[in-house]
Amino acid sequence: MGDSISEVAMKFRFSRTTISRVYSEYQESGKTSNLRRRCGRKKIMQKRDQRRLTKIIKRDRRATLQQIAADFSAGPSTSVSVRTIQRNIIDMRFRSRRPTRVPLMTARY
């Protein structure tokens, strides 16, 4: 390319400071990284924890939230609250449904 930092900054409409910072980072490490981080608190339950929670739920579909939380906390991962487990279950689209009451098709004895 051969352009100066000021020319690159004017061409791409970034500040000269930004261009020089990215350029110096590239010279030091050979790559550029996205310096913008995600905002907010990091998730306490990782993908692995969610897979484990799915196995626990599918093992016993009739288990209560407290039973699921006890099974999950007994494992090797970090301890999480019942509310966090409930939020993750909802995010994973597990729903509980009660069967509707319908009239019987045949008469009972």
N, CA and C atoms as a LAMMPS dump frame, in Angstrom:
ITEM: TIMESTEP
0
ITEM: NUMBER OF ATOMS
327
ITEM: BOX BOUNDS ff ff ff
-5.0000000000000000e+02 5.0000000000000000e+02
-5.0000000000000000e+02 5.0000000000000000e+02
-5.0000000000000000e+02 5.0000000000000000e+02
ITEM: ATOMS id mol type element x y z
1 1 1 N 0.844 -1.181 0
2 1 2 C 0 0 0
3 1 3 C 0.889 1.245 0
4 2 1 N 1.715 1.428 0.991
5 2 2 C 2.619 2.569 1.001
6 2 3 C 2.006 3.859 1.492
7 3 1 N 0.743 3.84 1.937
8 3 2 C 0.101 5.067 2.428
9 3 3 C 0.548 5.354 3.851
10 4 1 N 0.571 6.608 4.194
11 4 2 C 0.898 6.977 5.567
12 4 3 C -0.325 6.756 6.457
13 5 1 N -0.106 6.817 7.75
14 5 2 C -1.201 6.623 8.702
15 5 3 C -2.262 7.705 8.523
16 6 1 N -1.837 8.933 8.287
17 6 2 C -2.793 10.031 8.095
18 6 3 C -3.623 9.826 6.84
19 7 1 N -3.004 9.351 5.756
20 7 2 C -3.741 9.112 4.507
21 7 3 C -4.756 7.982 4.675
22 8 1 N -4.35 6.921 5.37
23 8 2 C -5.275 5.811 5.62
24 8 3 C -6.439 6.276 6.48
25 9 1 N -6.161 7.103 7.48
26 9 2 C -7.219 7.612 8.361
27 9 3 C -8.214 8.46 7.579
28 10 1 N -7.717 9.271 6.671
29 10 2 C -8.632 10.109 5.868
30 10 3 C -9.41 9.247 4.879
31 11 1 N -8.765 8.233 4.306
32 11 2 C -9.415 7.386 3.305
33 11 3 C -10.573 6.592 3.921
34 12 1 N -10.345 6.024 5.092
35 12 2 C -11.372 5.189 5.727
36 12 3 C -12.21 5.934 6.755
37 13 1 N -11.916 7.198 6.938
38 13 2 C -12.666 8.07 7.858
39 13 3 C -12.653 7.56 9.298
40 14 1 N -11.469 7.129 9.743
41 14 2 C -11.233 6.801 11.135
42 14 3 C -10.259 7.822 11.69
43 15 1 N -10.2 7.914 13.005
44 15 2 C -9.244 8.851 13.591
45 15 3 C -7.824 8.325 13.403
46 16 1 N -6.891 9.236 13.404
47 16 2 C -5.486 8.867 13.216
48 16 3 C -5.01 7.994 14.371
49 17 1 N -5.52 8.257 15.572
50 17 2 C -5.152 7.475 16.751
51 17 3 C -5.582 6.015 16.596
52 18 1 N -6.777 5.801 16.078
53 18 2 C -7.283 4.443 15.899
54 18 3 C -6.42 3.681 14.897
55 19 1 N -6.118 4.316 13.795
56 19 2 C -5.304 3.665 12.767
57 19 3 C -3.912 3.333 13.305
58 20 1 N -3.305 4.26 14.03
59 20 2 C -1.96 4.004 14.55
60 20 3 C -1.975 2.901 15.601
61 21 1 N -3.038 2.825 16.422
62 21 2 C -3.139 1.774 17.433
63 21 3 C -3.277 0.404 16.78
64 22 1 N -4.139 0.305 15.761
65 22 2 C -4.327 -0.965 15.061
66 22 3 C -3.043 -1.363 14.34
67 23 1 N -2.385 -0.398 13.745
68 23 2 C -1.144 -0.672 13.022
69 23 3 C -0.043 -1.16 13.964
70 24 1 N 0.089 -0.511 15.115
71 24 2 C 1.116 -0.946 16.061
72 24 3 C 0.791 -2.322 16.637
73 25 1 N -0.479 -2.613 16.862
74 25 2 C -0.877 -3.938 17.333
75 25 3 C -0.547 -4.993 16.285
76 26 1 N -0.759 -4.661 15.015
77 26 2 C -0.453 -5.591 13.93
78 26 3 C 1.054 -5.842 13.848
79 27 1 N 1.834 -4.803 14.056
80 27 2 C 3.296 -4.969 14.007
81 27 3 C 3.8 -5.832 15.159
82 28 1 N 3.188 -5.698 16.332
83 28 2 C 3.644 -6.452 17.502
84 28 3 C 3.238 -7.921 17.44
85 29 1 N 1.953 -8.161 17.172
86 29 2 C 1.453 -9.531 17.262
87 29 3 C 1.213 -10.189 15.913
88 30 1 N 1.222 -9.429 14.837
89 30 2 C 0.972 -10.007 13.522
90 30 3 C -0.493 -10.18 13.203
91 31 1 N -1.366 -9.746 14.094
92 31 2 C -2.804 -9.843 13.846
93 31 3 C -3.515 -8.71 14.568
94 32 1 N -4.73 -8.482 14.179
95 32 2 C -5.541 -7.474 14.863
96 32 3 C -6.717 -8.181 15.496
97 33 1 N -7.117 -7.732 16.647
98 33 2 C -8.248 -8.339 17.333
99 33 3 C -9.338 -7.297 17.497
100 34 1 N -10.519 -7.788 17.661
101 34 2 C -11.639 -6.899 17.909
102 34 3 C -11.571 -6.469 19.364
103 35 1 N -11.248 -5.227 19.607
104 35 2 C -11.068 -4.757 20.975
105 35 3 C -12.387 -4.46 21.667
106 36 1 N -13.465 -4.44 20.908
107 36 2 C -14.757 -4.188 21.529
108 36 3 C -15.233 -5.457 22.204
109 37 1 N -15.548 -5.371 23.439
110 37 2 C -16.013 -6.523 24.202
111 37 3 C -17.538 -6.503 24.238
112 38 1 N -18.089 -7.639 24.639
113 38 2 C -19.534 -7.687 24.852
114 38 3 C -19.866 -6.894 26.1
115 39 1 N -20.964 -6.22 26.054
116 39 2 C -21.35 -5.47 27.248
117 39 3 C -22.159 -6.383 28.162
118 40 1 N -22.194 -6.029 29.408
119 40 2 C -22.961 -6.806 30.371
120 40 3 C -22.14 -7.883 31.038
121 41 1 N -22.795 -8.545 31.966
122 41 2 C -22.12 -9.587 32.734
123 41 3 C -21.976 -10.86 31.905
124 42 1 N -20.895 -11.591 32.119
125 42 2 C -20.674 -12.832 31.394
126 42 3 C -21.615 -13.909 31.921
127 43 1 N -21.962 -14.831 31.046
128 43 2 C -22.849 -15.923 31.412
129 43 3 C -22.132 -16.868 32.372
130 44 1 N -22.833 -17.279 33.412
131 44 2 C -22.226 -18.188 34.377
132 44 3 C -22.311 -19.628 33.878
133 45 1 N -23.351 -19.946 33.103
134 45 2 C -23.509 -21.298 32.564
135 45 3 C -22.982 -21.334 31.136
136 46 1 N -21.964 -22.141 30.917
137 46 2 C -21.365 -22.284 29.599
138 46 3 C -22.172 -23.292 28.775
139 47 1 N -21.778 -23.479 27.527
140 47 2 C -22.458 -24.43 26.639
141 47 3 C -22.417 -25.849 27.217
142 48 1 N -21.298 -26.188 27.815
143 48 2 C -21.163 -27.527 28.407
144 48 3 C -22.162 -27.723 29.538
145 49 1 N -22.343 -26.691 30.36
146 49 2 C -23.317 -26.77 31.454
147 49 3 C -24.731 -26.912 30.914
148 50 1 N -25.027 -26.229 29.818
149 50 2 C -26.362 -26.331 29.239
150 50 3 C -26.613 -27.726 28.669
151 51 1 N -25.584 -28.333 28.08
152 51 2 C -25.741 -29.71 27.589
153 51 3 C -25.994 -30.673 28.744
154 52 1 N -25.29 -30.453 29.864
155 52 2 C -25.499 -31.293 31.037
156 52 3 C -26.899 -31.105 31.614
157 53 1 N -27.362 -29.872 31.615
158 53 2 C -28.713 -29.587 32.104
159 53 3 C -29.755 -30.264 31.21
160 54 1 N -29.525 -30.269 29.912
161 54 2 C -30.448 -30.938 28.992
162 54 3 C -30.53 -32.427 29.293
163 55 1 N -29.394 -33.063 29.56
164 55 2 C -29.396 -34.494 29.899
165 55 3 C -30.174 -34.753 31.177
166 56 1 N -29.994 -33.879 32.167
167 56 2 C -30.702 -34.052 33.439
168 56 3 C -32.203 -33.928 33.233
169 57 1 N -32.615 -32.976 32.424
170 57 2 C -34.047 -32.763 32.178
171 57 3 C -34.637 -33.947 31.422
172 58 1 N -33.944 -34.412 30.391
173 58 2 C -34.484 -35.503 29.577
174 58 3 C -34.483 -36.841 30.305
175 59 1 N -33.62 -36.987 31.307
176 59 2 C -33.588 -38.228 32.079
177 59 3 C -34.892 -38.414 32.851
178 60 1 N -35.424 -37.332 33.403
179 60 2 C -36.686 -37.402 34.151
180 60 3 C -37.506 -36.174 33.804
181 61 1 N -38.43 -36.342 32.881
182 61 2 C -39.215 -35.205 32.398
183 61 3 C -40.2 -34.68 33.441
184 62 1 N -40.498 -35.48 34.443
185 62 2 C -41.469 -35.046 35.452
186 62 3 C -40.822 -34.449 36.691
187 63 1 N -39.514 -34.261 36.671
188 63 2 C -38.801 -33.731 37.835
189 63 3 C -39.15 -32.264 38.055
190 64 1 N -39.195 -31.867 39.298
191 64 2 C -39.473 -30.461 39.619
192 64 3 C -38.2 -29.641 39.444
193 65 1 N -38.368 -28.343 39.476
194 65 2 C -37.232 -27.449 39.318
195 65 3 C -36.215 -27.627 40.44
196 66 1 N -36.698 -27.839 41.649
197 66 2 C -35.795 -28.049 42.779
198 66 3 C -34.991 -29.351 42.62
199 67 1 N -35.626 -30.401 42.1
200 67 2 C -34.918 -31.657 41.866
201 67 3 C -33.862 -31.499 40.776
202 68 1 N -34.208 -30.775 39.718
203 68 2 C -33.254 -30.527 38.636
204 68 3 C -32.078 -29.713 39.161
205 69 1 N -32.365 -28.705 39.983
206 69 2 C -31.299 -27.862 40.543
207 69 3 C -30.391 -28.668 41.463
208 70 1 N -30.963 -29.583 42.242
209 70 2 C -30.156 -30.414 43.128
210 70 3 C -29.257 -31.35 42.328
211 71 1 N -29.805 -31.952 41.258
212 71 2 C -28.992 -32.828 40.405
213 71 3 C -27.868 -32.043 39.734
214 72 1 N -28.178 -30.848 39.28
215 72 2 C -27.174 -30.038 38.585
216 72 3 C -26.078 -29.584 39.544
217 73 1 N -26.463 -29.186 40.752
218 73 2 C -25.476 -28.709 41.726
219 73 3 C -24.59 -29.837 42.252
220 74 1 N -25.082 -31.079 42.16
221 74 2 C -24.281 -32.216 42.62
222 74 3 C -23.127 -32.511 41.674
223 75 1 N -23.174 -31.947 40.47
224 75 2 C -22.14 -32.212 39.47
225 75 3 C -20.903 -31.355 39.671
226 76 1 N -19.963 -31.431 38.715
227 76 2 C -18.668 -30.776 38.855
228 76 3 C -18.643 -29.283 38.526
229 77 1 N -19.737 -28.724 38.058
230 77 2 C -19.7 -27.324 37.621
231 77 3 C -19.874 -26.361 38.795
232 78 1 N -19.847 -25.074 38.478
233 78 2 C -20.022 -24.059 39.51
234 78 3 C -21.451 -24.094 40.031
235 79 1 N -21.642 -23.665 41.26
236 79 2 C -22.986 -23.68 41.834
237 79 3 C -23.773 -22.494 41.289
238 80 1 N -24.976 -22.766 40.867
239 80 2 C -25.846 -21.73 40.331
240 80 3 C -27.169 -21.773 41.081
241 81 1 N -27.881 -20.673 41.034
242 81 2 C -29.147 -20.589 41.752
243 81 3 C -30.253 -21.29 40.974
244 82 1 N -31.334 -21.528 41.666
245 82 2 C -32.498 -22.168 41.053
246 82 3 C -33.067 -21.259 39.968
247 83 1 N -33.035 -19.964 40.211
248 83 2 C -33.559 -19.013 39.235
249 83 3 C -32.731 -19.019 37.947
250 84 1 N -31.421 -19.168 38.078
251 84 2 C -30.559 -19.24 36.893
252 84 3 C -30.871 -20.499 36.086
253 85 1 N -31.08 -21.61 36.771
254 85 2 C -31.432 -22.85 36.084
255 85 3 C -32.78 -22.7 35.404
256 86 1 N -33.727 -22.071 36.079
257 86 2 C -35.043 -21.86 35.486
258 86 3 C -34.947 -20.986 34.235
259 87 1 N -34.142 -19.939 34.292
260 87 2 C -33.969 -19.051 33.142
261 87 3 C -33.343 -19.797 31.963
262 88 1 N -32.369 -20.655 32.25
263 88 2 C -31.732 -21.419 31.181
264 88 3 C -32.669 -22.465 30.598
265 89 1 N -33.503 -23.064 31.418
266 89 2 C -34.478 -24.035 30.917
267 89 3 C -35.457 -23.344 29.975
268 90 1 N -35.887 -22.163 30.323
269 90 2 C -36.802 -21.411 29.466
270 90 3 C -36.103 -21.022 28.164
271 91 1 N -34.842 -20.601 28.251
272 91 2 C -34.087 -20.231 27.055
273 91 3 C -33.864 -21.423 26.124
274 92 1 N -33.756 -22.628 26.699
275 92 2 C -33.567 -23.826 25.891
276 92 3 C -34.893 -24.344 25.336
277 93 1 N -35.963 -23.638 25.598
278 93 2 C -37.306 -23.919 25.089
279 93 3 C -37.902 -25.227 25.61
280 94 1 N -37.586 -25.57 26.848
281 94 2 C -38.273 -26.674 27.506
282 94 3 C -39.515 -26.087 28.158
283 95 1 N -40.647 -26.697 27.907
284 95 2 C -41.903 -26.211 28.466
285 95 3 C -42.599 -27.355 29.181
286 96 1 N -43.352 -27.007 30.192
287 96 2 C -44.152 -28.025 30.861
288 96 3 C -45.608 -27.77 30.505
289 97 1 N -46.281 -28.827 30.17
290 97 2 C -47.687 -28.714 29.79
291 97 3 C -48.49 -29.731 30.577
292 98 1 N -49.658 -29.318 30.959
293 98 2 C -50.585 -30.252 31.59
294 98 3 C -51.511 -30.787 30.509
295 99 1 N -51.813 -32.08 30.532
296 99 2 C -52.735 -32.605 29.527
297 99 3 C -54.136 -32.044 29.754
298 100 1 N -54.822 -31.761 28.678
299 100 2 C -56.175 -31.222 28.804
300 100 3 C -57.139 -32.34 29.154
301 101 1 N -58.145 -31.986 29.915
302 101 2 C -59.162 -32.96 30.311
303 101 3 C -60.136 -33.119 29.154
304 102 1 N -60.245 -34.322 28.664
305 102 2 C -61.157 -34.603 27.568
306 102 3 C -62.076 -35.757 27.974
307 103 1 N -63.231 -35.84 27.386
308 103 2 C -64.115 -36.972 27.704
309 103 3 C -63.503 -38.281 27.194
310 104 1 N -63.759 -39.362 27.937
311 104 2 C -63.233 -40.662 27.547
312 104 3 C -63.928 -41.156 26.293
313 105 1 N -63.174 -41.881 25.464
314 105 2 C -63.755 -42.391 24.227
315 105 3 C -64.652 -43.598 24.478
316 106 1 N -64.314 -44.379 25.507
317 106 2 C -65.143 -45.528 25.834
318 106 3 C -65.573 -45.403 27.29
319 107 1 N -66.669 -46.025 27.598
320 107 2 C -67.171 -45.957 28.97
321 107 3 C -66.325 -46.83 29.874
322 108 1 N -66.105 -46.337 31.089
323 108 2 C -65.384 -47.168 32.053
324 108 3 C -66.316 -48.197 32.637
325 109 1 N -65.767 -49.182 33.301
326 109 2 C -66.581 -50.275 33.865
327 109 3 C -67.654 -49.729 34.732
